[in-house]
Amino acid sequence: MVPQSFRCYLVEKDAQGRVHAHLAERRSKELPEGEVIVRVAYSSLNYKDAMAAKGHPGVNKVFPHIPGVDAAGIVAESGVYEFVEGDPVLVTGFQMGTNRWGGFAEYIRVPMEWIVPLPEGLSLQESMILGTAGLTAGLAIHTLQAHNVGPQDGEVAVTGASGGVGSIAVALLARLGYRAVAITGKASAHDYLRELGAAEVVGREVLDRSADRPMRSARWAGAVDVVGGGTLAALIASTRRGGCIAACGMVGGGQLETSVFPFILRGVTLAGIDTVLCPLPLRHETWAQLAGEWKPDCLQAIGHIIEMDELPSQIEEILAGRIRGRVVVRIGSENQ
């Protein structure tokens, strides 16, 4: 049974245009349209959520708003036969937490097409340690494999390796037998990344562009890049013949200045990763792999749990680049 009201992390804008985010109560009848209501057990904190909490117009323009692009919980009410009350499910991406109220709430209502049944092998908490970051990393691995970059082909670079996507990418690559080279600007994260399975941990200077040139010594068989900007350009210039770079972030900048030479002389592929609108068959396949043969043994080392009232401080931390791994937000009970 869905209660008349629920607790959430609400972002509002006042008459002067100032944005305020705080814990609040909202009425259940205010939930957006959709066939399924889910009682949320866990969400997770992503960079996009932090921007939404600050009222960033590139993420959300409608107020009041509830951030949270990820949610995992139990079906509380359903208008379709595909999902019934008591089903454990997860939702990531689409418009949740951006143009529609998201997972920082005790209840969400979403279209049935957005929902993935919780795969066997994952708990609700584990699914949110993975969340959008895990799906992104999984899709990046799919992309490398589709471009015939295998463990036997050499080193695979992971930029921004101590963050959510980077941490999971390192763990997945190691699990699958790749030689993952973690690239990070955080000296304090080196031991952590080795614990996740990184074969080598190096500083950002390995991709320094101070003496840039169109082509560099070919080192990488492939890469998972969450940084973008100059870092991505340096990766392109130093990727080996037939290599592939899966690009999935832009924390280092949205502009890309590069040369055609790596593409036409080495056959390098630059492939974009779209997690938000990933096709359903690939989405379900990737989640099944993340719960099965790809599942890292170190998930608990990647994620740490916070309560909803800790969100303000953690939002400041992620915006300042001080978060390591994944932040999982406990919203409610896991019990059915």
N, C-alpha and C positions, 0 to 999 in steps of 0.2 A: 504493500500500500504506500502510495506517495503522500507525504505530509503536505499540509497547506503552505508551509514555508521551508526554506532551507538556508544554510549558512554558506557564504561565499566570500571571495576576495574581489571587491567591487571597485572599478575605476570610474570616477565621475568627473565631469567638467563643469565648473561653476559659470555664472553669468559673465565673469571677467576673463574667461578662457583658461583659468588655472585648473590643472589636473590634480585630483586627489584620489589616492587608493587606500582602501581600508577594509577590514572585515565587516560584513554586513549581513542582514537577513533580507531575502527576497521571496516573493510569493511564487509558488510553483506554477500558477497559471500564467506567469510572465515568461516561462521558458519558451524558446522559439519552437516553430513547428517541426514535426518529425514523427516517425512511427514508433520510436522506442525511447523509453526513459530508462536511464541507467543510474543506479546508486553508486556513486564513485567511491572507491576505496583508496586509490592512489592516483596522483598526477605526477608531473615532473616539471622542473624549471628549465626552460630553454631561453636562449638569448632573445628570441622573438617574443617570448612571454614578458621578459623584462622591459623590452621596448613598448609593448602594449600597456604595461603597468604605468609607463611614463607618458602615455598618450601619443606615441609616435604616429604621425598621420600616415606613414607608409605601411603600418600594420593594421590600424583600426581608426575609423573616422566617426563611428557611431557610439554615443554614450547614453546611458551607463553601459559599461562593458565588463565582462568577466574573462580574463586571460586564461590560458592553459590549452596548448595545442595537443596535449596528450591526456588520456584518461583510461583507467582500467577499473572495472567494478562488476556489479551484478545487475542483471536486467530486473527492473522493478515493475515495469508495465510495458506491454507490447501490443501493437495493433496488427501485427503480422505473424504468420505461422512459423516463419524462419527462426524467430527468437521467442523464447517463453520466459516467464518469470523464474528467476533463479539461475539463468545461464550466466557463466562468467565470460566477460567480453572485454575487448580493448578497442579504443578509437584513437587514431593519430591522423593529423593532417586535415585535408580538405579545407573547409572554412572555419573549423572549430578553433576558438580562441583568437580568431582574427575578425572576420565579419559576423561571426555568431558567438554567443556566449560559450565559454570553454570549460576546461576541466578543473579550475580552481573553485569548485562548487560541490556541494554534497550530492547534487543531482544535475544531470544533463539530459537534454532531449535532442536526438539526432535522427537523420534519415537512416533507414536500415542499411543502405548501400555503403555507409561509412564504417560499419561495424565489422570487426574480425572476431570470430569466436576464439576465446583464449586457447592457444595451441597446447596440446598435451606436452608436458615437459617443462612448462613455465608456470610459476605462481603469478598472482596479480602483481605482487611487489617486483618480481624479476622482470615482468613485462614492461614496467615503468623505469627500471634501471636501463633497459634498452630504449624503449620509447621511440620517438622520432629520430633520435641520434642513432639508435641501433638499426632501425630500418634504413637510414641513410647509409650507414657503413655497410650493411648487407647488400644494398643495391650497388654500391661502389665495387664490392667484391664480384658481384654478378657481371658488372661491366668489364672488369679486368679479365675475368674468365672468358667472356664473350669475344674479347679481342686477343685471345690465346696467350695471355700473360699467366704463366703457371709458376709453381714454386721452383722449378728447374731453371727458370730464365734469369734469375738474379735478384738483386735487391729491389724492394718496393718501399718507396718513401711515404711517410705519413707526416704531414705538416700539422701544426697546432695539436701535437700529439697528446698533450695532457688534458685537453678539453673533452667534452662528451663524445662527439663523433670520432675524434682522434683516438681516444682511449679504447673505444670499442673496435675501431678499425685495426689497431695494433693487436688486440686480443684475438680477433677473428683471423687475421693473417697468420699469426703464430699458430693458432689452432689448426689451420689448413696447411701448415708446412712451409709457408713463405718465410723468407728472411726479411723481416720488417725492420726498417731503420726509422726510429722515432725522431722527429725534428721538433725541438722545443726551445723556447727562450727561458724556460724556468729550470735553473740548476737544481732546485729542490725536488723536481719531479723525476730525476733520472732513476733513482731506485724504484720508484713506483712503476715507471714504464718498463723496466727490466722485469719486474714482478708480473706484468701483464704479458710478457713474452717477447719484448723487443730484442732483436739480435744485437742491435747497436743503438745508442742514444747520442745524438749530436746536437750542437747548438745551431741557431738560426744562421750563423755566419757561413755555414756550408752552402747556403743559397744567397750569399751576399751579392748585390748587384752593383757594387761601387765601381768595378772595372768591367762593365757589361759588354757582351759581344753576342752576335746572333746565334752562334753555336758554341757550346762548351764541350769539354770531355764528356763522353757518353757514360753515364753511371747507372741510371735507374732503368730497370725493366718496366716499371710502372709506378704509379703514385696515387695516393688519396689525398687531395688537397682541400683543406677547409679554410685557407687563408686568402687566396686570390691575389690580386695586385701584382707587385714585383716578385713575390715569392712564386706565384704560378708561372710568371714569365721565365724565371730562372730554372724552374723544373722543366719547362718545355725545352729550353736550350740544352739541358743536360740529360735528356731521356734517350735511351738507346734505340737503335733501329727497330721499328715495329712495335715500340712501346706504347702504353696507353696511360693517360692521366684522367682519373675520375674527379671532376671538379664539383664541389658541393658546398662551398662557403665563400665568404667575402669579408671576413673580419679584418683583413689587411687592406681592403680597398676593392671597389667595384670596377675600376678601370684596368685594362690589360693592354700593355704595350709590348709587342713581340714581333717576330719576323716569320715569314713564310718558310724560311730555310729548313727548320726541323721537320716541318710537315712534308715538304717535297723532296728533301734529300735523305731523311731517315724514316719517313712514313709514320711519324708520330701521330697518335690520335688524341685529341682533346674531347672528352665526353662529359656532358653535363648530367647531373643527377637530380631528377625531379621527384622529391619525396612527397610533396603535398598532394599532387594529382596522379601519383603512380597508379597504373592500371590494376584493377582488382585481382586478376589472376597472378600477376607478378607479386603484388602485395601479399597475397595469401601464401604463395610459394616461399617467399623470403621469410615470412614469420614462421612457417613450418621448419625451415632450415635453422633459424635462430633458436628455435626451441629444441631442435634435434641434434643433428651431426655437427652443426656449427656452434653450438652453445658453449661459450667460454666457461672454464672452471672458476674464473676469477671475478664473476659478476659482483659479488659482495664487496670486493676491493674497489670496484669502479663506482658504486653508488653509495650515498649516505642519505639517511632519512631525516627529514625535518617535519615540523608541524606547521599548520597553516599560519599561526601567529608569528612564525619565523620568516615568512616570505619577505617583508620589507627589507630586512638586513641582507638576506641572500640575494635579492634583486640588485642591491647596490654592489654586492661582491661580484656577481656575474658581469655586470656592466663594466666593472673595473678590471675584468680579466683575472680575477683571483680565485676562480672556482677550478677545482681539479676533478675530473671525472663527471659524475652525474649526481644531480640533486633530485631526490624523490620526495614528493610532498604527500604526507599522510593526510587523507581527507576524511575517511570514515572507516567502518569496520569491514573486514574481509568476509565475515560470516554471511551465509546465504539466509 
